[in-house]
């Protein structure tokens, strides 16, 4: 294998593929990237077994030659070292040549590296073929679907299914649901066709993937029984799915409420952030006490003392109500909604409540209150 | 105790004093700050036993009233919680009142906090009186003294004396020396009078202290047998000293050399930073090979391969010489010198070498080479 390559394009693809590469691995081959120069360009593949990323440097970008002086071939080379070298060289172009399937020579105008490398055949077989149900979505829409829901998934492995983002396509809608059993987030987007599928993607993985979209416009998502595949802008990402039945959550979300608070999101956030300073070493429980004449946010700690703040911009409809909750859940929910005003709908002191964007019905954040006595 | 205080000035002093406060402590009182409002202003004291910091908010700053509506007194209050609260309130002024020596009320226009607090008498006695030999130095000069030397101290507790920065004042000079036994840094500054003292200050502590100087112009350093005290700009910092005799280092530094390399500091740094990528998981050993016609920086790793870079801007006088070293030591030394060109003087392949600023004789960095076979 031999090629001369534009440094920035090489680095961009190395950065993408190396995201999947573990720093340590039981299989020594997985700490490597697989580089393959073929008729499509330079394909760079990284994998940790659960998630695999293939980024392709094309021969041409906007009529500019990116790879030249080529001899096709493939090899395995340490991901971290190769990426660090390409990041740190000063020249705009690099010459790469693999000699005797054992040494990769990398030269720019100043530096000369000889990296030990391994035959490409040693790399595990990784299936990155699209199969199963396919759907093409705007990256922006899919990223908002994930960003507004995946944060509510569990980060504990006690019930693996709760670490998933549940994706369900049906009747022209794609619905994403995540819950750690104390809170739930649900977001839907409209999809064009009558695609039908349901799957459970690791929530952390799919969050990482949408942050790789960068300037990509559209993503092709394909779902098959054991894997989900994302294809966008010269990058293909495959992730395993989490097996098992996702809990039925649709009926949990209440629709009739007795109390409704509408408040300025920024003011509510900063009030909660201040009063919860008191619960420094414990769960950051905050209480919100609402009457039509007054809304107060407060927190109390046996060790540290108490804090109280009045909200100035609000509208409240309902009897006097006091609800306590893990403030992190409400802060996460409000931030995910990305709106100026926020509506919180309650059914009672100990009943789950809903945090909503009054201007957007496509997303619902549900939170279970806490007892404070 | 009661006062109304400017938020920014209060926060500045809280930030300073809380730097000494441990997040956990065997003595529960030490996670608190001691606040005392007396005729000098609001004195805020934090300590971890080894280092103590007292920051004073004065009544007036540049004819502007900072503290008003006062009732003298003192109390102990949780450092982290108080500092976080003052950092996060929105108003420009805070009212503080201690009620029954048990509750500190803090109010701004929006928020109201009641912090549990403790009688000031519970706090350990901390000696912040100036005593012993005293010297007044420009903060800039003292900070450069410390920044160019303290980094070479050991960060391992095997020989506690090597974790110290050795300060010695004699014959109109103040000399700072640090060594971890594989490298040594020595910097001197001129002092006005005939002050004489010698002491061993924890190197990490004194580095932290000079970074607190901020806009202060002068610092009064006073050295007594068991403690060193720094007094600058409404802040007093006291540190314990490290007991024991500092090793005699003056005779170690060679003065006659057989080989001299002068090179551009930035070029040498980036060449070392690139080639040492190869030694990712081991000590970052780099070899420099010098002839009058060519200077090369290289690194080798059995696992990863090898790297080589030629230096373009240099002057070398001497026979061909090849020296290997821990590149981190040379990088630290060059960075500490803060100069455009750097001079490295060698006596031989396995003899300690000296890294110098050709325009500044006040600082010497000595490094022991390594064997690479």
Interface residues (C-beta under 8 A of the other chain):
Chain A: X78 X80 X81 X84 X85 X88 X89 X90 X103 X104 X110 X111 X112 X113 X114 X115 X116 X270 X271 X273 X274 X275 X277 X278 X280 X303 X304 X305 X306 X307 X308 X309 X310
Chain B: X78 X80 X81 X84 X85 X88 X89 X90 X103 X104 X110 X111 X112 X113 X114 X115 X116 X270 X271 X273 X274 X275 X277 X278 X280 X303 X304 X305 X306 X307 X308 X309 X310
